């Protein structure tokens, strides 16, 4: 029973008792009894009035409670004529106004945060108190190739939703501890800066992940570094080669002054040094070609015909080595805007690397025969063209993904590690996406994606 009902029951009870006692003396002194009953009626009325006034703050408090429970912060409690009670009403209304403004600001901030999360290229993953994914923005869904993530943890996402190319990255993200930051690579050689931090929600810690792709950033930094290094080396080596060549030419003047039996050895030694000097100059020149590469002059060319020429060039050599070199897919495509000399040189590098890899695998006894396959096809759903050079060698299976396009890194004995540098530079200048990947059965495939 509420307080108001208990007070009313008490008042009616006590006044009822007095009224019954007064009525029992009605026959003896009727006039006095009538006056007493009128007085009791007035007393009851006054008591009811005072109870309503005393309990009125509780009514306002109940209204305030109902508004809070319904989260109806825009409503206001109607003021009262009583000054004391009106002060309480004003206080309640101020609290409601403050809550309304705070909720409005939070709503605006949340709306801004939602739009910011959707627009930012940084992948953001937020976890709940049970380490389940509660929020994943569009960049994160695109990066991890997932859509349905509600209530899943990273291990569950790894098993159920993720593509195979992202499994390694997801596994590393799960192992990242709060407060840590690291750079990881996926199976396609892309590199990501990953951070795991915490924020406080209702007094408890929640984790979130920030993932930024830094492949282009690192590639630009690497390019600036090796360009500077190559320029310095080329300058010093060319100066030395030029000076040495001049001195060697001068030394030949004295060959006639030597005895016949000594002159032949002298000439042979000078020729060997001159040859080595020339080889050194040619060696450094190969590096400077990457740095001094001209801007591509784009003209319409038939990419398939360009590849046909490369097939004819290497077919006999591959046949002698026991390597099958042919097309497996060759769609009819329109002319493409590209720089023919640069693109042809890049494709020659790719094909030559593939042939040498298969040759090395055959000579090492890993396989009796091998193949290099070309595929040029249109991806209808994306309106893009995919060029793939696939070889049967398994030489890159044990190479860390992040090293495949690292400058000066090579798996070939005596290699310089500039072939892929040159290829990457040519493709980047044409705006073509590319990746060197290892298929599930060990094949190595160099894929070039061209906007059609």
Secondary structure, DSSP 8 states (H G I E B T S, - for coil): --HHHHHHHHHHHHHHHHHHHHHHTTTTSHHHHHHHHHHHHHHHHHHHHHHHHHHHHHHHHHHHHHHHHTT-TT------SSHHHHHHHHHHHHHHHHHHHHHHHHHHHHHHHHHHHHH-SSEEEEE-TTS-EEEE-HHHHHHHT----TT--HHHHHHHT--GGGHHHHHHHHH--TT-EEEEE-TTS-EEEEEEEEEEETTEEEEEEEEEE-HHHHHHHHHHHHHHHHHHHHHHHHHHHHHHHHHHHHHGGGGGGS-HHHHHHHHHHHHHHHHHHHHHHHHHHHHHHHHT------EEE-HHHHHHHHHHHHHHHHHHHTEEEEEEEE-----EEE-HHHHHHHHHHHHHHHHHHHHHHHHTTS-S-EEEEEEEEEETTTTEEEEEEEES--TTTTS-GGGTT-TT--SSTT--S-HHHHHHHHHHHHT-EEEEEE-TTS-EEEEEEEE-
